[in-house]
Amino acid sequence: MKSVFSRWQLAGDHLLAWCALLMGMAVLAMAGCSSSPDKPAPKALSDYQAQIKVSKSWAVQLGPIASPLSSQSAAGRFAVVTSTGLISVIDPQSGSEIWRLALDTPVSAGLGGDGQRYAVVSRANELMVVAEGKLLWRQKLPALSFTTPLVAGGRVFVLTADRTVMAFDGASGQKLWSQQRSGDPLVLKQAGILTTFQDSLMVGLSGRMVAMSPSNGVSKWEMTIGASRGTNEVERLVDLVAGVSRVNQVVCARSYQTAVTCIDAAKGSNLWTRAAQGHVGLGGNDNFVFGAESDGKLFAWQRANGQVAWQTEAFRFRGLTAPVWSDGELVIADDLGWLHWIDVQNGQTLARFQADGSGIVMPPVRFGKTWVAVSKNGLVQAIRTE
C-alpha cells in the first residue's frame, strides 16, 4: 500500500486532501491521502516574451473556497459559492454584486445554475435551490455529493457519491426520477461529470460515460472510458473527473490518473484513448485537446487522432487547474496563484498574472476580454487582456 500512496502523493495537497473511501453510505478519510513532506518543489517560472497585455479590472473579497466547488457563468452573470455557503452573483464587467445569499451551512458541491436558478449541495446532504437572493426549496439526498448540480431545461440534476443520478423540478423541488448504478466502493471526493449534449444528459458513473434521457434517466448508450486495474481498491480506483472538452459532437474526458479519451457523443463510440496521469479536467478547441498531468506537465493532443502535438514541463509541480480555451486564448492557473496564457501551437508562455498567493481554486472563466479567477481565500478578480 505504501507504493500506491506514494504515487498518489505526486498529485499534490490540493488533490490528496480530497480522496475518500465510500463504504455503504459513509465516506471515510484515508490516512494515506495526507500530504507528503517530500513533495517536489514547484518549478520556478522562466523568463518569457510578453505578447498579451494583462491588467486587473476589479476584485471582490468573499470567504474561503475549497475544491471541489466551482463557479458558474450564465446569462452574462458570474456566480460562486464559498465553503460556508455564501452565494454571490456578480456582474463580470463591473464587479458589482447583483445579489448575495448566506445559506449558513457548509457546502460540499456547487455552484450550478442557468442564470436564474442556482443549486448547491450541503455537507448535510441537502440539495438547495435559490433564485434572486432567496431560497426556493431544499431536498434531502440519500448520499453525499461532490459534483456540481446541473440546472437545465427547468430541472435540477444531481449526481451523488453512491452513483445515483436524480432529477428534480426546478420550480417546486419535486423529485422526478432516480437512477442508480453499481460501481467500485472507492470514490473520489472530487467533482465528476454531469453535463448535457444535445438532448441527452451525460454522466460519468465510475469509469463509464453514460448518455441518459433527461426525462426519465433511461440510458441511451454507455461506454467505458477508464478501466479498473491493480490488486486492491486503491489501485482499482476509476472515476471520470469534471471538465470535458466538447467540439461539435466530439466530447473528450479524463479518467482519474488513467487516460484521456475522445468519443463521438452522437453515436456513443470511442474515437481514441491515450494514457495520461492526471486528475483535472480538459480544455480544447477545433484542433487540440489540452490537459495537465498531476506532476504539472501540460499536454496538447491532436483532437483528430490523439497524437501529442506538444508538451511542456514549464509548470512542473505547480498544481495546475484544468486548461481553459476561449475566443482564441488558452489559460491555465496554478496553486501558487498565477494565471498563464499559453501559445496553442507550441506551449510557450504569452503572458502571466499573479492573482493571489493563496492559489487559484478553479479554472478561470471568460467574459468578453475579461477573465475571472477565484482564489482559495475567496478573492474574485477580473483580469483584462489586450
ABEGO torsion letter per residue (X at the ends): XAAAAAAAAAAEAAAAAABBBBBEABBBBBAAABBBAABBBBBBBBBBBBABBBBBABBBBBBBBBOABBBBBBGGBBBBBBAAGBBBBBBAAAGBBABBBBAGBBBABOBBBAGABBBBBBAAGBBBBBBGGBBABBBBBABBBABBBBBBGGBBBBBBAAGBBBBBBAAAGBBABBBBBBBBABBBBBBBBBBBBEABBBBBBEABBBBBBAAAGBBABBBBABBBBEABAAAABBBBBBGBBBBEABBBBBBBGABBBBBBAAAGBBABBBBBBBABBBBEBAABBBBBBAAGBBBBBBAAAGBBABBBAAABGAGBBBBBBBGGBBBBBBAAGBBBBBBAAAGBBABBBBABAAEBABBBBBBEABBBBBBAAGBBBBBBBX
